C-alpha cells in the first residue's frame, strides 16, 4: 500500500438502481434496491478506494460487513455510497459506510478489507484446492 492510504480518505460512488440490483419477489411494482446488491456495491466502492492507493500486484478481499439497510430505494433511482477509511492496521483497513438516495439515508455501517498481494492469494487458494482435492 502507498503512504497516501490514511484515515479520513474517502470515496463516493453513485449507483443507478437498475433491475438486476432489485428484489423481484414482491412483484414488479415493488422493485427496490436489494440488500445483497447494496452490500456488493459497498464492497466494490471500498475496493476501488483501496486500489487507488495500492501498489502494482495488490488487491483486497472483504473480511467483515456490518450494514443497516434503513430505507428502500425504488428501481430507476440512484444511491450514493460513501466509504471513509476510519482505521488502518497493517493490511487490515476499516471503513465507515454511509449511503443515501435523493430523500433518505439508505444505509450506514462498517466494512473491513484485507489488502493482499494477488500472487500470495493465488498461492493460498492453489494450496487449499489441492488439499480439498485430496480428500
C-alpha positions as CSV (number, residue, x, y, z in Angstrom):
1,X,0.0,0.0,0.0
2,X,1.1,3.5,-0.7
3,X,1.6,6.1,2.1
4,X,-1.4,8.0,0.7
5,X,-3.7,5.4,2.3
6,X,-4.7,7.1,5.6
7,X,-7.6,7.6,8.0
8,X,-10.1,10.1,6.6
9,X,-9.6,9.3,2.9
10,X,-12.9,8.7,1.3
11,X,-14.6,7.8,-2.0
12,X,-18.2,8.3,-3.1
13,X,-19.8,6.1,-5.8
14,X,-23.2,7.0,-7.4
15,X,-25.1,3.8,-8.2
16,X,-28.1,3.6,-10.5
17,X,-30.6,1.2,-9.1
18,X,-31.4,-0.9,-12.2
19,X,-33.4,-4.1,-12.4
20,X,-30.5,-6.5,-11.6
21,X,-30.0,-4.6,-8.3
22,X,-33.6,-5.0,-7.2
23,X,-35.7,-7.6,-5.5
24,X,-38.4,-9.2,-7.6
25,X,-40.2,-11.4,-5.0
26,X,-42.8,-8.7,-4.1
27,X,-43.8,-8.1,-7.7
28,X,-42.8,-5.6,-10.4
29,X,-44.5,-2.6,-8.6
30,X,-42.3,-3.1,-5.5
31,X,-38.9,-3.5,-7.0
32,X,-36.4,-1.8,-4.6
33,X,-32.6,-1.9,-4.1
34,X,-31.8,-5.4,-2.7
35,X,-29.7,-5.6,0.4
36,X,-27.2,-8.1,-1.1
37,X,-26.7,-5.8,-4.0
38,X,-26.2,-2.8,-1.6
39,X,-23.5,-4.9,0.2
40,X,-21.8,-5.8,-3.1
41,X,-21.8,-2.1,-4.1
42,X,-20.4,-1.1,-0.7
43,X,-17.6,-3.7,-1.1
44,X,-16.8,-2.5,-4.6
45,X,-16.7,1.1,-3.5
46,X,-14.2,0.3,-0.8
47,X,-12.2,-1.9,-3.1
48,X,-12.0,0.8,-5.7
49,X,-10.8,3.2,-3.0
50,X,-8.0,0.8,-1.9
51,X,-7.0,0.2,-5.5
52,X,-6.3,4.0,-5.9
53,X,-3.7,3.6,-3.1
54,X,-2.4,0.1,-3.9
55,X,1.0,-0.8,-5.4
56,X,1.1,-3.0,-8.5
57,X,0.0,-6.5,-7.9
58,X,-2.0,-5.7,-4.8
59,X,-5.8,-6.0,-4.3
60,X,-8.0,-6.7,-1.3
61,X,-10.6,-9.1,0.0
62,X,-13.6,-8.3,2.2
63,X,-13.5,-9.8,5.7
64,X,-16.4,-8.1,7.6
65,X,-19.6,-6.4,6.7
66,X,-21.9,-4.7,9.2
67,X,-24.5,-2.7,7.5
68,X,-28.0,-1.5,8.4
69,X,-30.2,-1.1,5.3
70,X,-32.6,1.6,6.6
71,X,-34.7,2.8,3.6
72,X,-36.0,1.4,0.4
73,X,-34.8,2.9,-2.9
74,X,-37.1,2.2,-5.9
75,X,-35.9,1.0,-9.2
76,X,-34.8,3.8,-11.5
77,X,-33.4,5.9,-8.8
78,X,-29.8,6.4,-7.6
79,X,-27.9,5.8,-4.4
80,X,-24.6,7.5,-3.3
81,X,-22.3,5.3,-1.3
82,X,-19.5,7.0,0.7
83,X,-16.7,4.9,2.1
84,X,-14.3,6.6,4.5
85,X,-11.2,5.0,6.0
86,X,-11.6,5.0,9.8
87,X,-8.7,2.7,10.7
88,X,-5.7,1.0,9.2
89,X,-3.9,-1.8,11.0
90,X,-1.2,-3.0,8.6
91,X,-3.1,-4.7,5.7
92,X,-6.4,-4.6,7.5
93,X,-8.5,-1.5,6.6
94,X,-11.8,-0.5,8.2
95,X,-14.3,1.8,6.5
96,X,-17.2,3.8,7.8
97,X,-20.0,3.5,5.3
98,X,-23.0,5.7,4.5
99,X,-25.4,5.5,1.7
100,X,-28.2,7.9,0.7
101,X,-30.7,8.4,-2.1
102,X,-32.4,11.7,-3.1
103,X,-34.6,11.6,0.0
104,X,-33.3,9.3,2.7
105,X,-30.3,7.8,4.4
106,X,-30.4,4.3,2.9
107,X,-27.6,2.6,4.9
108,X,-24.8,3.0,7.4
109,X,-22.3,0.7,8.9
110,X,-18.7,-0.6,8.6
111,X,-16.7,-2.8,6.3
112,X,-13.3,-4.3,6.6
113,X,-10.9,-5.3,3.8
114,X,-7.6,-7.1,3.9
115,X,-5.0,-5.8,1.4
116,X,-3.0,-8.7,-0.1
117,X,-0.6,-9.3,-2.9
118,X,-2.6,-11.2,-5.6
119,X,0.3,-13.7,-6.0
120,X,0.1,-14.6,-2.3
121,X,-3.7,-15.1,-2.5
122,X,-3.3,-17.3,-5.6
123,X,-0.8,-19.5,-3.8
124,X,-3.0,-19.9,-0.8
125,X,-6.0,-20.8,-2.9
126,X,-4.0,-23.2,-5.0
127,X,-2.8,-25.0,-1.8
128,X,-6.3,-25.2,-0.4
129,X,-7.7,-26.5,-3.7
130,X,-5.0,-29.2,-3.7
131,X,-5.9,-30.2,-0.1
132,X,-9.6,-30.3,-0.9
133,X,-8.9,-32.5,-4.0
134,X,-7.0,-34.9,-1.8
135,X,-10.0,-35.6,0.5
